[in-house]
Amino acid sequence: MIESDKLKNVHPIDDFDWDSYEAGETYSGKSKEELQETYDQSLSKINDKEVVMGKVTSMNKREVVVNIGYKSDGVVSMNEFRYNPDLKVGDEVEVYIESQEDKKGQLLLSHKKARASRSWERVNEAL
């Protein structure tokens, strides 16, 4: 009896796209565009070959994962931080953006190149 009462309140949706639903598409074309635009606006705009600040989000013996506010985090070799044995999660570090994506879709970063680039900037400013 309760089930039939629920069915009385069900109204068909005339503009529902059953083909998209069956194909596994959960958003209409317009909704997808709006969602993509919102997503893109929430990300930082970055350029290759620039130095930016990032935050260490995790570390192990070989790698340091750095978040620069881009769609994916970047990985830097722990060797590039050997001068700083006190490095820990949460520290802010400078990184050089080598490439926004490699073949695996990862952000390629270098702390060593960021330090070298900043050193040259300081030398040029001093002259």
C-alpha positions, 0 to 999 in steps of 0.5 A: 500500500505504501509503495503505490502511494509513492508511485502516485507522486512520481512524475515523468521528466519529459526532457530526460536524456535516456540515451546519455544515461544508458551510455553512462554520461551523468552530465548534459553537454552544457552542465559538463562545460559549466563544471569544466569552467568552474574546475579550470577557474579553481586551478592555478595558472602555471607556465613551464620554466617558471619558479613558484612556491609549493607546499610539501605534502608527503615525503619518503626516502626517495621523493618529495611530493609538492603541491603548487595548486595545480591539478596534480602534485609534482614529485621532486627527488629527495636528492635535491633537498640533501642540503636541508635534512630538516625538511618536513611535510608542510614546509614551503619550498621553491620549485621550477616547473620543467613541464606541466605534464610528462607521459604519465600526466605528472607535473615535473618539478625541480627544486635544484633548478629553482635555487639556481634560477633564484641565485642568478636573479640575485646576482643580476640584481646586485650588478 
